[in-house]
Each structure stands twice: as structure tokens, then as C-alpha cells.
């Protein structure tokens, strides 16, 4: 034993409480934007995690032998080690960050001053998305405040109704006879088409079919291309609807979507090392750089990330402009949410396995390879979530503990590290992570990603690109049975384990420290699994069009009066007046600036008595879209609120 514990449970818990309170106090007083503060907290975290994992390696593992106990202990430790290494890598990466907004300011000011703007081709990739989803991207792209742009809708499902719509609104329609290489092939078809035009643009802006850019997008982005080594300028993905976790738990106003940490925190930090990467939509790429590559790369499912790595080899960089310049439609259901993540996981693995990828002989620096490895570890750490959830039930069933350790040492090193890491994560992310809820986002995809990892061992290539379905009918309760059954099993197994451990006829009168540790572990696993189970029971979304929260001065007209009102929610289907606005039972129309007088009919509910359904002409419909997406909507939380999220969880659990 290289480490020895001193003291009793009470004294160790007291020390852990002091450590947790000290970390919380530091987080309240320190500024994550200040390098000295980040460095101080990072050193503390690195020492804590490093000490813990060394203790686990040298003092807690059984002898190497062929037995259930040894197999389980080494499997658990392997995935725990990957998770700790990923956390350590994250801490090191987050020591630095960039902010290119000042460069964007200068570029925008220069464009406004002399009007010298490069021509930009806006490419909107679509595959079977409903027209009510696609139209937002088209109308918002057309409405961008930029003097020289052309819009191309690249339809990989060859739909006559999309062609007709493009003709009506005045944008270019491009298609091809097959779907070879999926989205990368669609982009390359657009590249060939636009390369052959009489006037060839310098820059190409890429949008997914469900992303709407705000008016100043291109003015903010194009100035960064004054640096000749910049090949891609990428902006974050934001969403105007609740993802399935936010929606099903009712925490859209108190918990951010799980990608916010990656987009808002990690990518600016990766940019500081020249390792930020393209994320597939809401980016602009230099045409000459893509042409030098021979087109958009198609060897992996994640063609966006691969584009960055291919450009890295040529000496180019991807700049991350960390501004909210577009909004899109988040995955609306658990199956779509899982499909996205498993595709990203497999795509990341494929890039590493390419013969010239960042794991092998590609022309990459050590820093670039380590950043790729960090991203890979993100996916390789997912099985550890399953180990955490199943370990206490395995202990009560078989007597084999995942931690063959001195429980007092675990409480001294493990619990203190956990408290520090939760506090650090919340602090460094600007409250974009929350204990329990962040664990739930990882748990929901742990099983499918683990399956994907094992499939990748057998056959990493050849799996078809699967588009995330969006915009369908969500007006009924849905249950994602495979995922729900797994979490129901874990919840039940954990609950039964607790009951048997405490109330069984042969339970000991005094529990050992190991029994106490696994009892608490069972309770934690049960809470995470039960919360994940609730997420799998998908609540209806009754609005076909997600209403956008606004604050607009308008008017409402009835047969004998016109009254001023405040509009609080608006979509192309409905308008909702603020609670302070006068209600008009026989309202005929509502005046919305820039869209005019819009015909309405009663659509109120007890929850929204001042809601009216809209009957729009085609031009009014487009005017409402332009108004809604000229600036990026603030429909969901930008920061987490733990107490509010817990209140909403309890309300959902016991409703």
C-alpha cells in the first residue's frame, strides 16, 4: 500500500466539506476569463485528479488473473483511466482561449466604409427535410445584409416542390442524379456547379437545411479571411427549440443544451492552439483552399471535421468566431438525438483510422494529434458511464466490488476530486454544466455509443450516412423503448439492491464501509437512471412551428377598436400577446412591424389565453420569417440554474 488513510469517516467527510466549500468560494470570487485564475484552479484540479488516478493504479487493483473479480476491476479501471485522462486533457486545453470579435469588428467596419465585399455563394444542403424547416434557411439567407451573395439550394432528394419553391422565391436550385458520398458529395456537386459559373465566388458559406443565419452573418465573418492562412471561419451552432432533454424534463429555461460546452468553451480554447475544427454548418470556407484539396473530403462520415484536418496538412487554420450568428433546429426526439451522436462518434474514429489521419502518417504536429486524441477520448469514455451505473448492482448481486480499495482513502481522494471537478466544470463553463443533469446527457447516449465503439472495432467503415430527421409530427407521447428499458432496468436493480441491503432478513446489523459506499452508489445510480428514463418518455410538441420569444410593439384590431399590444411569442402559425396586453375576444387582425396587418382567429388555451392563430399570405409568411431570424432568437437558456432545474425535475417526476 503506497497510500494510507488516517482518521475516521466523520473527519474525512468534514475535510471534504471544507474542500467543497473552498472550491465554491473560489468559483464565486475568481473570473474564468482571467488566465491567472484559470491556471490556479487548473493546477489544483490536475493535482487532485493525478493523485487519485495514481492511487487507483498502485493501491486498488487486484492481481492479474483470469477471474470475474480481476476482469471486472480492470475493465472498470480502464474506462475510468480514459475518463480521467480526458478530464486532464480538457483542463490543459482550457488554460487558453481566443476571441476574434475585435478582428470581426474591424472587418465589418471596413466593409461598411468602402463596400469592397467578396462574392459569397451560400450553399444550403438538404436531404428530405420538410419545406417548413428548409424555408427558414432560404429566407434568412436571402435576407442577409450583405451586398454580394448568391443562394444555392442543394437538394439531394430531387423534390419538385422544393424546385418550385426555389423558383418562386428566386434562389438557385441544384441537384444530382445520385447520393454518392452523402453530404460531402452534395457539397462537391455544388462546388463543381459554381466553379463553372461565369463569375466564381471567393468564399462559400455552408448551411444545413435547418439553420437560419442572422442578417449580419457575412459582415462579421468575411473580414477574418484577410489572413491568408485562414481557410475556414466557423461559428457556433445555437438552437431555437428545446432538445429532448430540455423538453422532456421541462428545463429549457434552466439548463443549456449539451453542445454548449463544446461550442462556447472548448472550441475557443482549441482555436488558441490552432486546432478548432469545422462543425458542418454555419461556416464559410475559402474556395481556392477546397479546390486545392480536390473538393470536400468524403472518406469519413464527419466530412466537416475531416475538412479541417485535410486543410491543416496544407498549413491552413480554422478560425472559431464565437458569436451567435445563426440558429437551427435541435434534434427533437431521443432517437434523433442518439443518431447524431453515434454518427459523430463513428466519424471521429474513421478520421483517426485513415492511412493519412492524425493517428498515423498524416502531416500533423504533435499538438494537432493530441487534440484529435482528446476528441477521441470523449467517445471512448462513454462506456465508463455504464460501468458507473451498473457497478453497485453487480456488487450486491455477486459480491464483486468495482473498487477493491480502502474506502476511507476513496472518500479522501475520490470524493474530494469529484467535488472539485463539479465546481471547476460549472465555473470554467460559465454554468453550462450542472451536476446530475450533465451526467444524464452522457448516460442517454452511453449504450448506443458503446455499441458503436464495438462495431467500429469490427467494421469502422461502410456504415451509411444517416440524416437526423427533423420537423415531423410530435403531437403524441412517444417512448424510445430500447433506451427506456435499459434505464428502467438500472433504476429497478438499484432500488431493489438498496431495499435488500437494508431490509433483507440476512442483512448485517452493522454495515461495512464497503457496503455503505455501494449503498450510496446505488442511490446515485438510481437517480441518474430514473432521470434518464423520464427523458425517454417524450412529451408532445403541439406547435408544428416552434414559437419564438420576442418583445415587439404591435396592435390588435377588432370590429370597433385598435389597441396597442406587446407581442411575446411569434411564429408563422401563431402570435401570443404579453399578459399585460388587453385581450380582445373578437380580434380580426394583429399588426406586426415589417409584416403588416395579419389575419387572426381565436387559438387561446387556458395556459395561453392571449394566443391567436395566424392566416398569412405567402409574402406575409416570408416577412415573419425575416423578422424572426434577422437576429438570433433567445428561446432557450444560455446558462444553467441547478435549483430551478431540480424543481422542474421533481415536478416532472411526480406529475
Secondary structure, DSSP 8 states (H G I E B T S, - for coil): ------S-HHHHHHHHHHHHHHHHHHHHHS-TTSHHHHHHHHHHHHHHHHHHHHHHHHHS---S-SSHHHHHHHHHHHHHHHHHHHHHHHHHHTT-----HHHHHHHHHHHHHH-----EEEEEEESS--HHHHHHHHHHHHT-S-SSEEEEEEETT--HHHHHHHHHHT-EEE--S--TTHHHHHHHHHHHHHHTSSS--SEEEEEETTEEE-TTHHHHHGGGGGSTTEEEEEE---BSS--HHHHHHT-TTTS--TTHIIIIIIHHHHHHTT-----SSSEEEEHHHHHHHTSS--SSS-HHHHHHHHHHHTT-EEEEE-S--EEE----SHHHHHHHHHHHHHHHHHHHHSTTSTTTTSS--HHHHHHHHHHHHHHHTHHHHHHHHHHHHHHHHHS--S--S-HHHIIIIIIHHHHHHHHHHHHHTTS---TTHHHHHHHHHHHHHHHHHHHHHHH-S---------S----S-EE-HHHHHHHHHHHHHHHHHHHHHHH-TT--SS--HHHHHHHHHHHHHHHHHHHHHHHHEE-----SS--EEEEEEEEEE-SS-EEEEEEEEE-SSEEEE-TTS---TT--EEEETTTEEEEEEE---SS-TTEEEEE--HHHHHHHHHHHHSS----S-SS--HHHHHHHHHHHHT-
